[in-house]
Amino acid sequence: MRRKLAAGNWKMNGNAASLSELHTLHSLMPDNPPQVVICPPAPLLFRATEAARGTGIQIGAQDCHMQHNGAFTGDISSELIADTGATFVIVGHSERRDAHEERDRDVRKKAKSAWESGLTAIICIGETLEDHEANNTLDIIAGQLAGSLPDGANAANTVVAYEPIWAIGTGKVPTLPQIIEVHDFIRSKLTTRYGADIADMIPLLYGGSVKPDNAQTIFKADNVDGALVGGASLKAEDFAPIIAALANS
């Protein structure tokens, strides 16, 4: 049975005081919670792992460099992330692909670096509004899967997050049939490449304006194993209902 996973991406938000939300979140967890990961800004990683100790909440980073060390001012390597006690890292988020012009090959190298440091890579894919309206979604997803995922992906080292770019932070959400279509397509592509035994166990997340009032509907899709949540993960009272909906799905 695939693991269920709720991941919160704080983006460039929060500070040391915000880490109290981790204990609040833990107190609001259902009896049988899914795996929960919080990805705060990099300067908070070490303090976040300390704050999360004993709660069962895992900590992840929002990006890593493709190299383990070197003259890369301002970057953070997967080895440094692992050294903080974090166990996950997001790679290929659309905001990185856009603002930093990251390409599929860059994302693939970052994922491999994450694996080499013992981290689980949350690999993000998703289409623009222009591609969506031109009915090119599946072609874009197929290309990103082929280019962004390294050989050797499995359920221990990889999570795939589908985030339609036009839905991130906009309040717009694809219909349930659209979400089902894309996640079923991703699963089929993973099966073709890695075989059913491996592909069936890799968690697939949906991301893009996931909120307490729509989470239950989104989690009705068979191949949606969780969510990558942005703004709604900043406050425990907002994130906890999403986690509960996933636990009950």
N, C-alpha and C positions, 0 to 999 in steps of 0.2 A: 504494500500500500504506500502511495506517495505521501511524503510529508506535506503538511500544510504550513504556509509561511506568510507572516505579515511583516513587511519591512517598511520602516519609516525613514524617509529621507528628509532631514531637517534643512538641507541646502545651506545657504549662508545665513542661518538664523540660530538664535539661542546663545546662551553664555553659561558660565559655571553655575549660576543660580538655577538655570533651566533644568539641570540634571536631577533636581528634586522630582521632576515629572516621572522619572523612572520608577521610583518607589511608589508614587501614586498609581502609576500604571499597573505595577505588580499587584497592588491591593485591589484593583478592579478586574483582575484577570478571571475568566471563568475557571471552573474546576479542572477541565481538561483542555488547557490552552494549546493553540498551535505554536510552532516556533515563532518567536518574535525577535526582530532585529531592529535596532535603532542606529541610524547613520548620522551622527552629528558632524559639525565642522571639525576639520583635522586637529586644531589646537585643543579640542575637548576630548580626544580619543582616550588618552590615558585616564583622565578623571572619570570619563564615562564608564570605562571597564571597572574601575573601582566602585563607582556608584551602583553599578548593576550587579555587583557580586552578591550571590545568594538569591537573586530574583529569578534566574533562569533566562533573563533577557540577554541576547547576544548583541555585540557592538560591531559595527562595520564602518568603513570609510566610504567616501563619496567618489573617490578616484585614486588611481596610483600611476606612477610612471612605469614605462615598459622596461626600464633598466633598474637593476638592483642598487646601483650607486653611481656616483660620477658628478661631473660639473653641471648640474641641472638646478640652478638657483630657483628656489621657491617651490620646487616639486617635492613630492613625497613618494618613497618607494614602497613596494609591497612588504619588503623586509622590515622597514620602519613601522609600518602599520601593524604587522604581526607582533613586533616587539612591544607595542602598547597593550597587547592582550586582545585586540580586536580579531575577529575570525571571518569577517565578510568584507567585500569591497564592491562597490558599484562601478562598472565600467561601461562606456558607450552611451551614457545618458544623453538625450537629445540636446540638452543645454551645453554639454561638452562638445558634441559633434558640431553644433552650430557656432558657439562663441569661440571655440578653440580649433575649429576646422579639423576635428578628428575624423578619420576615415575608418572603414571596416578593418583594414590591415592594422591600424593603430590599436583598435579595440582588441583584436585578436592577440597582439603582442602583450597588451596589458593583462589580458585574461591568463595567458601563459605565465607571466611573471607572478600573478597572484597565486596560481596553483603551486608554483615552485616555492613559494613562501608559506604554503600550507593554508592559504585563504580560499574561501568559496567565492567565486566571482558571480555577481548578479549582472548578467549581460543584457543590456537594454537594446531594444529594436523598436521601430515604429515609423509610420509614414507621415508626411506633411499633409496639410489640408488640400493642397493642389493635387497631390497624388491620390488622396482619398476621393476627391470629386471627379478625378479622371478614371476612377475604377482601377487604379494601378496598385492597390494595397498589397495584394498577394505577391505580385512581382517584386515589389520593394522588399517585402518581408523575406522572400526566398533569397534575394541577393544579400541582404544583411545577415541572415543566418549562415549562408555559405561563407561569407567573408569575415564575420566577427567571431565565430566559434572555432576554436582550435580543434584539431584531432585530439581524441582522448577525453572528450567531455563525458562526465557521468554525474550521477545524483549527488556524489560527495563533493565535487568541485565546482558544480555549475548550477545556476538558476537562470532561467530565461524570463525576462520581463518585457511584455508587450505594452508599449506606451504610445498610442497614437498622438503625435505631436500636437495636433489640433485640439486635443482634449486636455492637455496638461495645463492646469491652473485656469481654465476657461469656463468651467462649469458645464461644458458640453461632454456628453458621454455617448459612445456608440450604443446602438440598440443591442439587446441581448442576442438576437440572431447574428449580428455583425461580430460581437465578441466571440460567440461560439464558433463562427466560421474561421476566424483568424487563429484561434487557439487550436482548433482541430487541425488546421493546415500546418501550424508549427509542429504539432505532435507528429504528423505524418512525415514531415521533412526530417525531423530528428530520427524517426524510425528508419527511414531510407538510408540515412547516413551512418547511424550508430547501431542499428539493430533494435528490435522491439524490447528486448530485456533491459537495455540501458535506457532507451528513449522513454519507455513507460514510467520510469522512476524519476526522471528529471522534472523538478517542479517548474510550472509555468505560472507566472504572475501577470495580473492585469494592473496597469497603472494609468492614471489620467482622471483627475477629479473624482477619486473615490471618496465617498463620504458616508457617514452613518446611515443616511436615508436611502442610499442606493446599493450598499454593499451586499445586502441579502439577495437582491436580484442578480447582481454580477456573479455571485458565488454559486448560482444555480447551474452555470456552465460546467460540464463534466471535466473539461481540461483546464479549468481555472483552479489552480491550487492555492491561490492566495493573492495578495495585492502588494504593490509598491506604492506607498502613500506619501504624498507631499505635505501640504499645509495641515491636513487633518491629523498628522502624527505629532504635531508640536505640543498639543495639550492632551494629557491622559484621558480627560473626559470625552474628547472627540475620537481618539484612537481606540479606546476600550470597546465601544460598541461595534466597531469594524472587526476587531479581534473576536468578539463574541459571535458575530455573524458567521465568521469563518469557522470557528469551532463547532457551530451548529449546522454547518452545511454538509 
